[in-house]
Amino acid sequence: MVSAGIISFFIISYFFRDLNKILTGIISGIMVCLLRVLVSLVYGGSFLKGIISFSPEIFFYIVIGISIHIFIKFNFLNDLGKVFFLPH
């Protein structure tokens, strides 16, 4: 399943350089997980099963936040050619 959250995370991280990427990753992961659990509950799912099923997304967003933090620290995101693997 593809989420618009991760695409938005990259775009927001690119335009708002001062944003704490790691903290944003943690908050985003928790919010996405809770939103998916809520949708699961609406469709008759169990809260505990929803938490177990969607909790790995929290770690995914944390890893993405750490990765973006490192990419920005080493100026990897300043050159969009590097980001999209374009030849110079």
N, C-alpha and C positions, 0 to 999 in steps of 0.2 A: 504494500500500500504506500502510495506517495502522498506526502503531506505538504501543504503549502507553507506550513510553519518553518520548515528547514530552509526553504527558498527565501522566505521573509527574513529569517535569521541572518542569512548571508548578506542580503541587501541592506538591512538595517546596520549590520556590523561594518559594512563598507562605507556607508554615509555618515555614521555616528562613531567616529574613531575613539572618542573619549569614553564611550560606554564600556563598563566592565564586562568583558565577554564571558568570563567564567561564571560570574553571578547571573548574568542573563541566561546562560545555558542551563543553569540549575533551575531558575524560575520557569523558563520555557518548558523544560522537561516535566516539571511537576504539573504545570498547567495543562500541557497536552495530555498527560496521563490522566489527570482528573476529568478533563473534558471527555476523553474516550470512555472512562468508567461511567460517567454520567449518561452518555449516549447508550452504553451497554445496559445500564439500569432501566432506561426508558423502554428499551426493547425486551425487557424481561430477564436480563442477565443478573448474575449474582455480583455483589460488591466485591467480595473476597476474590472471586475468580477474575473479575475485571482488574483488580489491583495486581494480581499475580501475572496476568496476561500482558498488561501494559506498562508495568514498572521498568522493564528493560529500556524503554524509550527515555526514561530519565537519564540513564547512563549514556545513552546515545547523544543526547543534547549536551551533557557535560563534556563528553569527548569532543564534540564539535566546537563548543565554546573554548576549550583549551587549545584546540588546533587553530582556530581563528586567531586567538590571542598570540600564539607562536608565529603564525604567518604574518601578522601585522608587526610584531616585534622585529622580525627579520626583513621587513619591507617587501614581503612576497606579494601582498595585495596591492602595492602601489603601482605595479606594472601588470595591467590586465592581460597583456600578452602571455605572461607567466601563468596566470590563473587559467586561461583557456588554451594553454599549450600552443600558442601561435608562434610561428617563426619570426625572427626579428628582421 
